[in-house]
Amino acid sequence: MSRAVETMHPAYFALVMATGIVSIACQLLAHHLIASALLWANVVFFVVLWVLTILRLVRFPAAVAADLMHHGRAVGFFTTVAGTCVLGSQLLVVAAAPAIARWLWLSGIVLWAVITYTVFAVLTVKADKPSLADGINGGWLVSVVAAQSVAVLGAQVAAGAGGNAPHVLLFCLAMWLGGGMLYVWIISLIFYRYTFFALSPSDLAPPYWINMGAVAISTLAGSLLALSAPLSPLLRELLPFIKGLTLMFWATATWWIPMLVILGFWRHVYRRFPLKYDPLYWGAVFPLGMYSAGTHEMIQAMGLDFLEPLPEVFLYVALAAWAAAFVGLAMDLWRRFRQMQ
């Protein structure tokens, strides 16, 4: 058990991200029973992961420091931000618990500030750095997801902020735009790495689906800002810009889907890379649920009713992916348990 805690991947909060967004998508599309069941499961996941994370910080600080210095694993810490805010959104949408959601939003802001400037500062100033081909991967885009998750939850709690709603929404707008700019910087490096360096099946680890997920959550954040425009004079003035940029994010997410399917086919079918459970697969479930939720909210914000079948289709795909990953997690835990006997 100690070994499992010591080696726990910092990106394990992707489990909370994936479960939360699939639950939210179920609630938006009127699958309330599934949404509620996933909510209670996610509360357990969240508490257990925080207990393990704190235990790891206390007992194995050297392992945490090593992760922080690692270009591939350090960005996994951003899942704590996204997991916290996605759970807040889930509690608000599924359980109508605005007070808890506000506290989780404030916690998410603090986590975002600490992790963002710690991770990027450490990776910037450390002496030994990997090559671009070895150091960059889709997991880096979780930093974008973290920023956008703060914008999403902030836009959702703004309605209960009274006279402070315009200030909350200005902050969320800044987070949304900053996260969008961060996506441009990082995806440019990832695309360059894909197209100008040799690619092996092991290089296409599950987080490459975040290429799509980061712009899917940007779509959700932009849609919620557009829907919140009546609460802010600034958002009303910027509404055409917000809608246009949101549509660009959605179009980019949609572009990535066939490409990622093709790359997955090449990895697992053509190159026969084994498909086995990895905690990073939760980072592949999350984008599917986010595309469903983001498209649904974009339809509401822009009146694009002819797109209504899309969120339902992707919800079923996301549920199937979540179930497969959960079975893999259960089997992995059972195997570890048997080894301890």
URSUL-V931409 format. One record per backbone hydrogen bond with DSSP energy under -0.5 kcal/mol. CO is the residue of the C=O (numbers start at 0). NH is the residue of the N-H. Records with the same first field share a line. If there is no record, write none. Layout:
CO = NH, NH
This chain:
0 = 4
1 = 5
2 = 6
4 = 7
8 = 11
9 = 12
10 = 13
11 = 14
12 = 16
13 = 17
14 = 18
15 = 19
16 = 20
17 = 21
18 = 22
19 = 23
20 = 24
21 = 25
22 = 26
23 = 27
24 = 28
25 = 30
26 = 29
29 = 31
30 = 34
31 = 35
32 = 36
33 = 37
34 = 38
35 = 39
36 = 40
37 = 41
38 = 42
39 = 43
40 = 44
41 = 45
42 = 46
43 = 47
44 = 48
45 = 49
46 = 50
47 = 51
48 = 52
49 = 53
50 = 54
51 = 55
52 = 56
53 = 57
54 = 58
55 = 59
59 = 63
60 = 64
61 = 65
62 = 66
63 = 67
64 = 68
66 = 69
68 = 70
69 = 73
72 = 75
73 = 76
74 = 77
75 = 78
76 = 79, 80
77 = 81
78 = 82
79 = 83
80 = 84
81 = 85
82 = 86
83 = 87
84 = 88
85 = 89
86 = 90
87 = 91
88 = 92
89 = 93, 94
90 = 94, 96
91 = 95
96 = 100
97 = 101
98 = 102
99 = 103
100 = 104
101 = 105
102 = 106
103 = 107
104 = 108
105 = 109
106 = 110
107 = 111
108 = 112
109 = 113
110 = 114
111 = 115
112 = 116
113 = 117
114 = 118
115 = 119
116 = 120
117 = 121
118 = 122
119 = 123
120 = 124
121 = 125
126 = 128
130 = 134
131 = 135
136 = 139
137 = 140
138 = 141
139 = 142
140 = 143, 144
141 = 145
142 = 146
143 = 147
144 = 148
145 = 149
146 = 150
147 = 151
148 = 152
149 = 153
150 = 154
151 = 155
152 = 156
153 = 157
156 = 159
157 = 160
160 = 163
161 = 164
163 = 166, 167
164 = 168
165 = 169
166 = 170
167 = 171
168 = 172
169 = 173
170 = 174
171 = 175
172 = 176
173 = 177
174 = 178
175 = 179
176 = 180
177 = 181
178 = 182
179 = 183
180 = 184
181 = 185
182 = 186
183 = 187
184 = 188
185 = 189
186 = 190
187 = 191
188 = 192
189 = 193
190 = 194
191 = 195
192 = 196
199 = 202, 203
200 = 203
202 = 204
204 = 207
205 = 208
206 = 209
207 = 210
208 = 211, 212
209 = 213
211 = 215
212 = 216
213 = 217
214 = 218
215 = 219
216 = 220
217 = 221
218 = 222
219 = 223
220 = 224
221 = 225
222 = 226
223 = 227
225 = 228
227 = 230
228 = 231
231 = 235
232 = 236
233 = 237
234 = 238
235 = 238
237 = 241
238 = 242
239 = 243
240 = 244
241 = 245
242 = 246
243 = 247
244 = 248
245 = 249
246 = 250
247 = 251
248 = 252
249 = 253
250 = 254
251 = 255
252 = 256
253 = 257
254 = 258
255 = 259
256 = 260
257 = 261
258 = 262
259 = 263
260 = 264
261 = 265
262 = 266
263 = 267
264 = 268, 269
265 = 270
266 = 272
273 = 275
277 = 280
278 = 281
279 = 282
280 = 283, 284
281 = 285
282 = 286
283 = 287
284 = 287, 288
285 = 289
286 = 290
287 = 291
288 = 292
289 = 293
290 = 294
291 = 295
292 = 296
293 = 297
294 = 298
295 = 299
296 = 300
297 = 301
298 = 302, 303
302 = 304
303 = 306
304 = 307
306 = 309, 310
307 = 311
308 = 312
309 = 313
310 = 314
311 = 315
312 = 316
313 = 317
314 = 318
315 = 319
316 = 320
317 = 321
318 = 322
319 = 323
320 = 324
321 = 325
322 = 326
323 = 327
324 = 328
325 = 329
326 = 330
327 = 331
328 = 332
329 = 333
330 = 334
331 = 335
332 = 336
333 = 337
334 = 338
335 = 339
336 = 339, 340
337 = 340
